[in-house]
Amino acid sequence: MNNQNSKKLVAYITSSYPSNNFSIDLILNLKEAGVDTVELGIPFSDPVADGPVIEKANLKALSNGFKMKDLFEVSKAVAPQIDTMWMGYMNPFFRYGMENILQKADEFGINGTIIPDLPFEMTKAYGAMFDKYNKANITFVAPTDSDERISELVKDAKKFIYMVAYAGITGSGQEEDLSSVISNIRKHTQTPIYLGFGVDEKTCKEKSKNVDGVIVGSAFIKKLIDDSLSNDEKMKQITALAKEIKEKINE
């Protein structure tokens, strides 16, 4: 299952909820379950691209007192073990300082960032800085993007392209036919395409069809914020779900 040609599974996890140690243990368990890349979410009060599930996890982490040092503690423990990206909104990056963030990423072995509210035109302004630290800043492509726009977006895309499954927020499970968009992307780049938004154990097989991997967040986070589950149960259920999704996308 872990051969080079298998479809990849990226797991989004809200950092430090319910604790740093839980995040560390969960991520290492997810690696054992077949997860290839962890998208370590930086809690933020207004996660505009995320649905109510991830927003709730963000707010719970913040009310627990999340600080950037918590992100760094988790990152230091997991990044040497599994490919790790920081997913966050521009506000925390801007406040901390983009160069400072990239220096920290370099220190811990983080391989790049996913910043949904950073407009493409602004990413160009940071391009040299990302190159200096050899970090990827993930490119998003939406179903509404024209072929001309796609060619511009993906020209310098690194690591993978985040194909947004529909125009909207994560976790809402809408459907759109993406085959023409995906073939447009493939015309312009060899960079792998991973599909996110609305991917869970029921939709993953279908959604993974024409792409190189899937990104799963809300399906895991629903269990993470379920107060009826003990931490052990959360760990077991999230890990089992990851294993199931990885198997289904590679059937």
C-alpha angles and dihedrals in degrees: 000000000000096000120130093259097054118112112258128241120211115192122203114211126178104236120246099002118161087358142330092254092051091052091050094049092044094051093049089049090049089054089055089049091058103268109151102191134021120214100205106205120219107217112242132172097233111035096176099185094048129085128233095279097059091036089057091051090050092052093046090052091048093048087052086060101259114189131178089256087067091056089050093050092052092043094051090055099044109029094074088054104044137016103271132191129183113234116195148126124270095251097071091041091049093047093050092042122253094241091048089051092050091048089053091046088053092048093054099036097250108162101211150310140275110206111173097186097049106103115230091241089058093048087065089061089058095041097101091048092053090047091050090059094035092238128146121230104202119240119224123212121190129200088246094061116111122231089253091052092047092054089054095044097050100038094100099018113150133201097354141342116243105224108201106218094214141352104272142055131318119272099026095108101217121162131230131164104249102173095103092046091049092049089049090054092048090054090063107036147023091213111122117257119225120188122220138174120069097016115145138139091286099048103030099090093052094041093049094056103103099019138078098237147346134240116219124190120135094046089060096037092054087066093041092059096039102117092194089070125078117230089256091053091048090052093048096045096046091047092048090049092052091050091050093049093047090051094047096051089052100045 
